[in-house]
Amino acid sequence: MVNKPFVPRQLPFGLDVIDQMTFINELIDANSNVTKYQTLLNSSPIDSQLLLHPVILNEAVQSTKIEGTQVTLDEVLEVEADERQNNKDTQEVFNYHRAIIEGKIQLSSIPISTRLFKFLHAVLMSNEVRGSNRSPGEYRKIQNFIGPPGCTIKTANFVPPEPQLVDNYMKNLEEYINDPSDNLNPLIRAAIIHAQFETIHPFLDGNGRIGRILIPLYLYNHNVIDYPNLFISDTLEKDKHKYYGYLNDTRYKDDWNQWIKFFLNCIAEQSKKNIKFIEEVNDLYKQDLQRVKSIINAHSASSIFDSIFKMPVFKVKHIANMTKLSEPTCRRILSRLEDEKIIFSNQRPRSKTYYYYSLLDKLR
């Protein structure tokens, strides 16, 4: 029955559970496009660090949106630029962004493990966001359940395992992540690990977001990608009811093949989007950098433009801080770029906020 705590399979699965031939084409497509995306990113004339900040913020927006948070990328960037007051929704996005960055840093000294999961959860639930009073950084000690607002455990869509079993299930997951005894492709394992994490649902809140952060961290940690920058929340948000439906089918129908096929399709689709994005952004960077150099005609042109690329909603003080130029110099240069319609401002007489819409349009 749905209203009883679920008992997950232990990992790794037997050969009777997964039939790789049912999703072999999807696996080939996903691997091919991930490789193409990484190759294109590494050969880009743009320093990947310039794009990581707004791209990861956009991932944070999409991932929190799946959980019902109503915030846009523009709003988040405006908070960062001191143009808009911070609130719980935007703070959730900043927490998610910080969890990804600090998760990568932690991987240099600790494996993907209970210690890392609890660390990421504490970051995610910091700064008094929703759920910050629900045992941040600790596995749950009480029964939880998943369903529409107002549902009870008897009417829930899914009831995760009993709380006293969480530690054992997470230990099994941790062992599978770090020392798998199967011969599955890492992308297939990523699909299994994500679904198993969501099924165990070890925290009282934030499980979906931690589970989605786990995907790029796992792929990065296992050398599938060069940086934890392959995010599928945008694709999952578009098909979120299919996402939840296939997850539930792994539980109540033991249908892992359909879930893995769906997951691989998401990886391939997002990689293709990323490829298109990188190609378009490469063209934009080359084109607008030349325009900026022709307008400014100074050695600071590249550093000014790189700063705008990294922070497409900004004030003079942000550019001055990133370039180490004086604020009057930055103000004069930005005024010229605005005159040439490369950037736009809110036209305030003091403390203007500038927008680099050419990049924002591609990020949205």
Stockholm file with secondary structure:
# STOCKHOLM 1.0

chainA/1-364         MVNKPFVPRQLPFGLDVIDQMTFINELIDANSNVTKYQTLLNSSPIDSQLLLHPVILNEAVQSTKIEGTQVTLDEVLEVEADERQNNKDTQEVFNYHRAIIEGKIQLSSIPISTRLFKFLHAVLMSNEVRGSNRSPGEYRKIQNFIGPPGCTIKTANFVPPEPQLVDNYMKNLEEYINDPSDNLNPLIRAAIIHAQFETIHPFLDGNGRIGRILIPLYLYNHNVIDYPNLFISDTLEKDKHKYYGYLNDTRYKDDWNQWIKFFLNCIAEQSKKNIKFIEEVNDLYKQDLQRVKSIINAHSASSIFDSIFKMPVFKVKHIANMTKLSEPTCRRILSRLEDEKIIFSNQRPRSKTYYYYSLLDKLR
#=GR chainA/1-364 SS CTTSCCCCCCSSCCTTTCCGGGGHHHHHHHHHHHHHHHHHHHHCSSCHHHHHHHHHHHHHHHHHHHTTCCCCHHHHHHHHTTSSCCCHHHHHHHHHHHHHHHHHHHTTTSCSSHHHHHHHHHHHTCTTCTTTTSCTTSCCSSCCCBCSTTCCTTTCSBCCCCGGGHHHHHHHHHHHHHSCCSCCCHHHHHHHHHHHHHHHCCSSSCHHHHHHHHHHHHHHHTTSSSSSCCCCHHHHHHTHHHHHHHHHHHHHSCCHHHHHHHHHHHHHHHHHHHHHHHHHHHHHHHHHHHHHHHHHCSTTHHHHHHHHHHCSEECHHHHHHHHCCCHHHHHHHHHHHHHTTSSEECCCSSSCCEECHHHHHHHC
#=GC SS_cons         CTTSCCCCCCSSCCTTTCCGGGGHHHHHHHHHHHHHHHHHHHHCSSCHHHHHHHHHHHHHHHHHHHTTCCCCHHHHHHHHTTSSCCCHHHHHHHHHHHHHHHHHHHTTTSCSSHHHHHHHHHHHTCTTCTTTTSCTTSCCSSCCCBCSTTCCTTTCSBCCCCGGGHHHHHHHHHHHHHSCCSCCCHHHHHHHHHHHHHHHCCSSSCHHHHHHHHHHHHHHHTTSSSSSCCCCHHHHHHTHHHHHHHHHHHHHSCCHHHHHHHHHHHHHHHHHHHHHHHHHHHHHHHHHHHHHHHHHCSTTHHHHHHHHHHCSEECHHHHHHHHCCCHHHHHHHHHHHHHTTSSEECCCSSSCCEECHHHHHHHC
//
